[in-house]
Amino acid sequence: MNAPCSASGKLISVAPVSDRRIGRGVALVAGHRPALLLSAFVASLFLFAVAPAFAQRTTLADGLKAAVLRADETRLYAMLAADTGALDDMLAADCLYVHSTGAAQTKAQLLHALKTGTFKYTSLRYTAPPLVRLYGGEAAVITGTMQLEVQLPDGKSAKPTVVVTAVYVMLNDRWQLASYQSTNAPAK
């Protein structure tokens, strides 16, 4: 007996409806064997079962990154407003803040400088969306380039473009800034 062929002459795999190895309702498919169809079906079930797990991981990471970015944005607004009360909660107790001039300040020194008006930020903005890298859900590093404007004690203002690195850690159920460093960006 000759195997059934399609109009183009390709072999048609036939799986009888009563074939218990494959199951009921297997259709005729030109050029394919029933075993391959079953393999493809099993593979697609595997992908549908595994894909949500990968999507969930991505969603969790995206959620953590968004939370870190919100903490950073809130910190920037508090710095613009010189809101030392809010900043006290946002900065880790051992926070080290290094300015683009190389001056390093502890948390207490930074809060004091903002409170007394030693310098006042009038503009803080990223030039492009910053990059956030997560480390185990307990630490995150933000890197990016910022344009800022700061009023100095002598009344002059500086408008540097700086490359920044901000390290956030999860402490007391919130993201807190542990370390900050800015460096003058290279001239373009």
N, C-alpha and C positions, 0 to 999 in steps of 0.2 A: 504494500500500500504506500502510495506517495504521500509525503508530508504536505499539508495545505500551504499554499503560497498566496501572496497578495497579488494584485494586478501588476505590480512592478517586478514581481518575481522573487521578492524577499520571503524568507521562511517565516511562517506564522506559528508561534508557539501556542499550543493548545493544552489547556489544563482542564481536564474533565471536572464537571461540577461535583462529582462524587469522589474526587481525589482528596482523601483526608489529610495527606501530608501538607497540602497547600491551603486547604480551606475552601469554603463555598464561595461562589460568585467571582472566580478569577476570570478576567476578561481575556479576549484574544488581543495580543499586542504584536504588531509586525516587527520582526527582527529581534525579539527578546525571548529569553527563556524564563519560565515561571520561577526558577530558583533565583535568577537575577532580580526579578520583580519583588520577590520576598525579601531579598537582601536590601534592596532600595527602601522598601517599606520599613524594615527594622531600623535601618540607618536614620530615616527621617523621624521615627519615634524617638530614637536616642537624641537627636538634635533638639527636638521639641522639649525633651526632658532636661537637657543640660543647658540650653540657651538661657532660660530664666535665671539660673544660678549665676551665670556670667553677668547678665543684665542687673541682677540685684547687687553684685559687687560693685559694678560701675555706678549704680545709683547711690550706694552708700558712700563711695569715694567722692562722688560729685557733691553729695550733701555735706560731707565734712569740709571739702574745699570751699563750698559756699559759706559755711559757718565761719571759717577762718577769714575769708574775705570780708564778711560782715563785721567781724571783730576788728579787723584792720581799718575798715572804713569808719567805724564808730570811734576808734582811737584817733584817726585823723581829724574828725569833726571836733572831738574833745580838745585836741591840741590847738586847733584854730580858735576855739572859744576860750582857751586857757582854763578849761574846766578841770582843775586839779583834783577835785573830789571824784569825778568820774574816772580820771586817769589813775588815781590811787587804786581803784578796783581793777583796772585793765592791765596794769603793769605788775609783773611778778616781783616779789619782795627783793630779789637779787638782780633785777633788771639792770643791764648795762647798755647805755645809749651813747653811741659814738657818732659825732657829727662829721660832716664832710671836711671840716677844718682839722680833724684829728682829735679834737677835744672829746674826752670821755667823761660821762656823768653817770652817777648812780641814780637810782630811782628818786631818792630824796633830793639830790642836787638838781635833777631835771625839773621836778615839781616846784622846787623853790625858785628856779630861774623863770619858769612860766608864771608863777604866782606874783613875783615881784616885777615882772615886765623886763627882766634883763634882756630878753629877746621875745619877739611876738611873731608867730607865724601868721601871715595874711593870705597865703595861698599854698596849698599842698595838693598836687594832682599827679596821677600816673599819666605818662604820655601814651601808654598802651596798656591793655589788660595785663596785670602782673601774673607771673607763673607761680603756682602753688604746688609744692611737693609735700606729700604726707609720709610720715614715718610711724607706722603702727597705730594710727588713730590717736596718739598721745602727743605728737609733735608735728609741726608743720613749718616749712620754710617758704617765705614769699620773697621773690626776687623781681625786680623791675626797675624802670627808669622813671624818675619823678622830676617835675618842674616845681620849684617852690619859691616862695617869696617870704623873706623874714625881715622884720624891722630890728635894727641893732640899737644898742644903748645910745649911740651918738646921733640917732635920728636917721641915719642912712638906711637904705634897704639893699639887700642882696637878693639876686634872682638866679641862683645856680640851678643847673640841671644835674641831678645826681643819680647814681646807680645805687640801689638800696637792697639790703638783705635784712629781713625781719624774721626772727625765730619765735614762733608761738608754741606754747605748751599747754596741755589741758591740766589746769589746777583748780581745785574747788569747783568742779563741774562747769568750768568756762574756759575759753581760750584767753590766755594772758601772754603779753609780750615779755619774752625772757631776754632777748638781745636784739639790738638794732645797730646797723652800721650803714653809713652812707659815704660814698666816695664821689668826688667830682667826676662827671662824665667826660670822656675825651671830646675834644673840639671836633666838630664835623667839617 
